[in-house]
Amino acid sequence: MTVGVYNSFSCNSVCSRFSATPALPAGILFANDTIYGTPVETSSLITYTIDCSGDYGIFSLGGDSCVLFSFVVLGYPTELSAGFSEQTVFIGLPFIPIRFTGNTVFTEYSITPAVTDGLEFDESTGRLSGVYTGSVGRRSFEVTGKNQYGSVSTMITLNFQRR
């Protein structure tokens, strides 16, 4: 279930102990200068820092001497939300983009019915934005997030009003 690469590194300095910050996901191990394992839970994209401690104190490794790395753990989609189910949108004004997120990383999104009248939906990020140019009214949309393990959907209603 891991998206990323096997990470191994060496440093130009003498270190007696390495540690990763923040803590690695359950099932991912860090020993003998190597990060390995099989994750048992999903995670968002996180950047980890490798710290080295030895006789001269603690310092973060990166740049030319060691590797900072990021990875994400994909899982089965069970949750998708914008954080709210209804939003007022004023005709002719841009609105704060609505971003749909869930319990895992989604590789693609879709919206039904298709957005029109100045609204835009990014199928790679799940972002709804734009300047609505249509008429007053309410309209509900079903947004679906997908990855290689499945899909999950949620509903959002937009209330289009005059300024």
KELUM-609793 format. One line per field, with one value per atom (N, C-alpha, C): y, z negated, x negated; chain; residue in one letter. Coordinates in steps of 0.1 Angstrom, whole numbers, plus 5000, padded with zeros to 4 digits. Last residue first. Layout:
py: c(Y;...)
pz: c(Z;...)
px: c(X;...)
chain: c(A;...)
resn: c(A;...)
REM end
This chain:
py: c(5394;5401;5411;5365;5379;5385;5331;5343;5355;5296;5308;5320;5273;5282;5294;5240;5254;5262;5211;5219;5233;5179;5193;5201;5145;5155;5169;5120;5129;5139;5087;5100;5107;5067;5072;5085;5038;5052;5054;5019;5021;5035;5016;5007;5008;5036;5022;5012;5061;5057;5042;5089;5075;5073;5107;5106;5091;5125;5112;5113;5145;5145;5131;5157;5145;5145;5187;5180;5168;5208;5198;5190;5241;5230;5221;5268;5258;5247;5302;5289;5280;5326;5323;5309;5318;5324;5319;5321;5317;5324;5325;5335;5332;5322;5317;5329;5318;5329;5325;5292;5300;5312;5257;5272;5279;5228;5235;5250;5202;5216;5222;5177;5178;5192;5174;5178;5178;5164;5158;5162;5178;5164;5157;5208;5201;5187;5226;5215;5208;5258;5249;5238;5279;5271;5261;5292;5298;5290;5274;5288;5294;5241;5251;5265;5208;5222;5231;5178;5186;5201;5166;5169;5178;5153;5151;5159;5150;5157;5155;5132;5135;5143;5127;5131;5133;5106;5114;5117;5097;5100;5107;5106;5102;5106;5093;5102;5097;5092;5087;5096;5103;5095;5089;5134;5122;5115;5165;5156;5144;5190;5178;5169;5225;5214;5201;5254;5243;5231;5287;5274;5263;5314;5306;5292;5328;5323;5316;5359;5346;5341;5369;5371;5358;5364;5374;5376;5354;5355;5366;5338;5350;5351;5309;5314;5327;5291;5302;5307;5256;5268;5278;5225;5235;5248;5208;5202;5212;5207;5213;5207;5195;5201;5207;5181;5195;5202;5146;5158;5171;5112;5123;5134;5079;5092;5102;5056;5054;5068;5040;5052;5049;5022;5021;5034;5040;5030;5030;5049;5048;5038;5069;5055;5056;5088;5087;5073;5106;5095;5095;5122;5123;5110;5130;5123;5125;5141;5143;5136;5125;5126;5130;5140;5129;5133;5160;5149;5137;5181;5173;5160;5182;5189;5178;5168;5171;5177;5162;5159;5162;5180;5175;5173;5170;5179;5172;5169;5165;5175;5162;5168;5162;5149;5163;5169;5121;5128;5143;5121;5114;5122;5119;5123;5114;5131;5123;5128;5128;5135;5125;5133;5123;5131;5142;5147;5136;5138;5134;5139;5150;5151;5148;5133;5139;5139;5130;5132;5139;5109;5120;5121;5073;5086;5096;5042;5052;5065;5014;5024;5035;4997;4991;5001;4994;5002;4995;4975;4975;4983;4984;4978;4979;5008;4997;4993;5027;5028;5017;5024;5020;5021;5025;5035;5032;5005;5003;5012;5012;5006;5004;5018;5026;5019;5007;5006;5014;5008;5013;5014;5001;4992;4996;5034;5020;5010;5060;5053;5039;5076;5070;5062;5107;5093;5087;5135;5129;5114;5122;5131;5136;5095;5101;5110;5091;5091;5098;5075;5082;5081;5074;5071;5080;5081;5068;5065;5093;5094;5080;5113;5101;5103;5123;5125;5112;5119;5122;5124;5090;5104;5106;5073;5073;5088;5055;5067;5065;5044;5041;5052;5037;5047;5042;5027;5022;5032;5052;5043;5038;5054;5060;5050;5043;5050;5057;5012;5024;5030;4988;5000;5013)
pz: c(5050;5040;5032;5053;5058;5046;5049;5046;5052;5048;5057;5054;5028;5029;5036;5033;5035;5036;5015;5021;5022;5019;5015;5022;5010;5016;5011;5018;5009;5016;5022;5027;5015;5031;5021;5025;5043;5044;5033;5045;5046;5047;5048;5039;5039;5064;5069;5060;5058;5059;5064;5060;5063;5062;5049;5049;5051;5062;5059;5060;5054;5057;5053;5066;5060;5064;5058;5066;5059;5061;5054;5063;5061;5069;5061;5060;5053;5062;5073;5071;5062;5099;5085;5084;5128;5121;5106;5135;5138;5130;5129;5138;5141;5104;5109;5117;5107;5105;5112;5090;5101;5097;5079;5078;5089;5063;5069;5068;5064;5061;5069;5068;5061;5056;5083;5069;5062;5108;5102;5087;5116;5114;5108;5107;5110;5107;5119;5110;5115;5120;5125;5114;5131;5121;5127;5153;5146;5135;5160;5157;5148;5146;5157;5152;5137;5134;5146;5142;5145;5141;5112;5127;5129;5103;5111;5105;5106;5100;5110;5095;5105;5098;5091;5086;5097;5083;5093;5086;5062;5074;5085;5028;5040;5052;4997;5009;5021;4971;4978;4989;4960;4951;4958;4978;4971;4963;4994;4988;4981;5016;5010;5006;5014;5016;5009;5029;5020;5024;5029;5035;5025;5022;5017;5023;5052;5039;5035;5071;5069;5054;5082;5073;5072;5097;5102;5093;5070;5085;5088;5042;5048;5063;5026;5036;5042;4996;5004;5013;4991;4992;5000;4973;4980;4980;4958;4968;4977;4949;4948;4959;4956;4943;4940;4978;4980;4966;4978;4973;4977;4975;4984;4979;4966;4962;4972;4975;4967;4963;4996;4993;4986;4985;4990;4986;4989;4983;4990;4993;4998;4991;4977;4976;4981;4989;4985;4985;4981;4987;4982;4983;4981;4987;4968;4977;4973;4969;4963;4973;4966;4973;4965;4963;4961;4968;4973;4965;4963;4987;4994;4986;4973;4983;4989;4941;4953;4963;4907;4919;4931;4877;4888;4900;4847;4859;4869;4814;4824;4835;4803;4802;4812;4807;4809;4808;4805;4795;4795;4818;4815;4805;4839;4826;4824;4865;4862;4848;4880;4870;4867;4909;4902;4893;4913;4911;4904;4937;4925;4925;4948;4950;4936;4959;4948;4951;4971;4975;4964;4947;4957;4961;4945;4940;4951;4933;4943;4936;4918;4918;4929;4920;4916;4915;4943;4935;4932;4941;4947;4938;4945;4938;4947;4939;4946;4939;4940;4937;4945;4925;4936;4931;4906;4916;4928;4888;4896;4908;4891;4884;4893;4889;4892;4884;4904;4894;4899;4905;4912;4901;4888;4898;4906;4885;4879;4891;4898;4896;4891;4877;4890;4887;4860;4860;4873;4880;4869;4870;4876;4870;4881;4868;4878;4871;4859;4856;4866;4852;4861;4856;4834;4835;4845;4839;4832;4833;4867;4859;4852;4884;4875;4866;4918;4904;4896;4942;4942;4927;4943;4940;4940;4963;4955;4953;4967;4968;4960;4982;4975;4977;4989;4986;4978;5015;5004;5001;5024;5027;5014;5029;5026;5029;5014;5026;5022;5000;4999;5013;5000;5000;5000)
px: c(5258;5250;5258;5279;5275;5267;5269;5277;5271;5270;5266;5275;5259;5270;5265;5249;5245;5258;5243;5253;5248;5227;5226;5237;5221;5229;5226;5196;5203;5211;5181;5188;5194;5153;5163;5168;5135;5140;5150;5105;5119;5123;5077;5084;5099;5066;5066;5073;5092;5078;5078;5115;5111;5096;5143;5129;5125;5171;5165;5150;5198;5184;5179;5228;5222;5207;5246;5236;5231;5275;5267;5258;5284;5280;5271;5307;5299;5296;5306;5311;5302;5301;5304;5310;5280;5292;5292;5245;5258;5269;5219;5225;5240;5194;5207;5214;5162;5171;5184;5142;5148;5156;5140;5138;5145;5131;5142;5140;5108;5110;5121;5096;5109;5112;5073;5071;5084;5081;5069;5067;5103;5104;5092;5115;5102;5103;5141;5138;5125;5157;5146;5144;5183;5177;5167;5195;5183;5177;5216;5218;5207;5211;5212;5213;5202;5203;5203;5221;5210;5212;5240;5238;5225;5208;5221;5232;5173;5185;5197;5144;5154;5165;5108;5121;5130;5079;5088;5101;5065;5058;5066;5065;5073;5065;5054;5051;5059;5079;5067;5064;5101;5093;5080;5103;5108;5098;5115;5104;5111;5121;5126;5114;5123;5114;5120;5134;5138;5130;5122;5123;5126;5143;5131;5132;5155;5157;5145;5160;5153;5155;5193;5181;5174;5215;5206;5194;5235;5234;5225;5222;5228;5225;5230;5221;5229;5231;5237;5226;5231;5223;5231;5232;5239;5231;5217;5225;5233;5182;5195;5204;5159;5160;5173;5160;5155;5154;5151;5158;5152;5151;5148;5156;5141;5146;5142;5129;5142;5148;5107;5115;5127;5080;5093;5101;5049;5057;5071;5014;5028;5036;4992;4997;5012;4965;4979;4983;4934;4942;4956;4903;4918;4924;4871;4880;4895;4838;4851;4861;4807;4819;4831;4774;4783;4796;4756;4751;4761;4767;4757;4754;4799;4790;4780;4797;4804;4794;4802;4795;4803;4800;4809;4800;4783;4785;4793;4771;4781;4782;4737;4750;4759;4713;4713;4727;4716;4708;4708;4749;4736;4729;4777;4771;4759;4796;4784;4780;4828;4819;4808;4846;4837;4828;4879;4866;4858;4906;4899;4885;4936;4922;4915;4965;4958;4943;4997;4983;4976;5015;5014;5000;5020;5015;5016;5034;5032;5026;5017;5027;5024;4996;5008;5020;4968;4977;4990;4940;4954;4963;4905;4917;4929;4879;4885;4898;4850;4864;4871;4818;4827;4842;4798;4798;4808;4807;4795;4795;4842;4831;4819;4874;4862;4851;4906;4895;4883;4940;4928;4917;4961;4957;4944;4974;4974;4970;4953;4966;4964;4928;4932;4945;4929;4929;4934;4916;4924;4922;4884;4894;4903;4862;4871;4881;4828;4842;4850;4797;4806;4820;4766;4780;4787;4740;4742;4757;4723;4735;4737;4700;4701;4713;4708;4704;4706;4720;4706;4700;4742;4739;4724;4767;4754;4750;4798;4789;4777;4828;4816;4806;4861;4851;4840;4881;4873;4862;4906;4895;4889;4942;4929;4918;4969;4965;4952;4978;4970;4968;4992;5000;4991)
chain: c(A;A;A;A;A;A;A;A;A;A;A;A;A;A;A;A;A;A;A;A;A;A;A;A;A;A;A;A;A;A;A;A;A;A;A;A;A;A;A;A;A;A;A;A;A;A;A;A;A;A;A;A;A;A;A;A;A;A;A;A;A;A;A;A;A;A;A;A;A;A;A;A;A;A;A;A;A;A;A;A;A;A;A;A;A;A;A;A;A;A;A;A;A;A;A;A;A;A;A;A;A;A;A;A;A;A;A;A;A;A;A;A;A;A;A;A;A;A;A;A;A;A;A;A;A;A;A;A;A;A;A;A;A;A;A;A;A;A;A;A;A;A;A;A;A;A;A;A;A;A;A;A;A;A;A;A;A;A;A;A;A;A;A;A;A;A;A;A;A;A;A;A;A;A;A;A;A;A;A;A;A;A;A;A;A;A;A;A;A;A;A;A;A;A;A;A;A;A;A;A;A;A;A;A;A;A;A;A;A;A;A;A;A;A;A;A;A;A;A;A;A;A;A;A;A;A;A;A;A;A;A;A;A;A;A;A;A;A;A;A;A;A;A;A;A;A;A;A;A;A;A;A;A;A;A;A;A;A;A;A;A;A;A;A;A;A;A;A;A;A;A;A;A;A;A;A;A;A;A;A;A;A;A;A;A;A;A;A;A;A;A;A;A;A;A;A;A;A;A;A;A;A;A;A;A;A;A;A;A;A;A;A;A;A;A;A;A;A;A;A;A;A;A;A;A;A;A;A;A;A;A;A;A;A;A;A;A;A;A;A;A;A;A;A;A;A;A;A;A;A;A;A;A;A;A;A;A;A;A;A;A;A;A;A;A;A;A;A;A;A;A;A;A;A;A;A;A;A;A;A;A;A;A;A;A;A;A;A;A;A;A;A;A;A;A;A;A;A;A;A;A;A;A;A;A;A;A;A;A;A;A;A;A;A;A;A;A;A;A;A;A;A;A;A;A;A;A;A;A;A;A;A;A;A;A;A;A;A;A;A;A;A;A;A;A;A;A;A;A;A;A;A;A;A;A;A;A;A;A;A;A;A;A;A;A;A;A;A;A;A;A;A;A;A;A;A;A;A;A;A;A;A;A;A;A;A;A;A;A)
resn: c(R;R;R;R;R;R;Q;Q;Q;F;F;F;N;N;N;L;L;L;T;T;T;I;I;I;M;M;M;T;T;T;S;S;S;V;V;V;S;S;S;G;G;G;Y;Y;Y;Q;Q;Q;N;N;N;K;K;K;G;G;G;T;T;T;V;V;V;E;E;E;F;F;F;S;S;S;R;R;R;R;R;R;G;G;G;V;V;V;S;S;S;G;G;G;T;T;T;Y;Y;Y;V;V;V;G;G;G;S;S;S;L;L;L;R;R;R;G;G;G;T;T;T;S;S;S;E;E;E;D;D;D;F;F;F;E;E;E;L;L;L;G;G;G;D;D;D;T;T;T;V;V;V;A;A;A;P;P;P;T;T;T;I;I;I;S;S;S;Y;Y;Y;E;E;E;T;T;T;F;F;F;V;V;V;T;T;T;N;N;N;G;G;G;T;T;T;F;F;F;R;R;R;I;I;I;P;P;P;I;I;I;F;F;F;P;P;P;L;L;L;G;G;G;I;I;I;F;F;F;V;V;V;T;T;T;Q;Q;Q;E;E;E;S;S;S;F;F;F;G;G;G;A;A;A;S;S;S;L;L;L;E;E;E;T;T;T;P;P;P;Y;Y;Y;G;G;G;L;L;L;V;V;V;V;V;V;F;F;F;S;S;S;F;F;F;L;L;L;V;V;V;C;C;C;S;S;S;D;D;D;G;G;G;G;G;G;L;L;L;S;S;S;F;F;F;I;I;I;G;G;G;Y;Y;Y;D;D;D;G;G;G;S;S;S;C;C;C;D;D;D;I;I;I;T;T;T;Y;Y;Y;T;T;T;I;I;I;L;L;L;S;S;S;S;S;S;T;T;T;E;E;E;V;V;V;P;P;P;T;T;T;G;G;G;Y;Y;Y;I;I;I;T;T;T;D;D;D;N;N;N;A;A;A;F;F;F;L;L;L;I;I;I;G;G;G;A;A;A;P;P;P;L;L;L;A;A;A;P;P;P;T;T;T;A;A;A;S;S;S;F;F;F;R;R;R;S;S;S;C;C;C;V;V;V;S;S;S;N;N;N;C;C;C;S;S;S;F;F;F;S;S;S;N;N;N;Y;Y;Y;V;V;V;G;G;G;V;V;V;T;T;T;M;M;M)
REM end
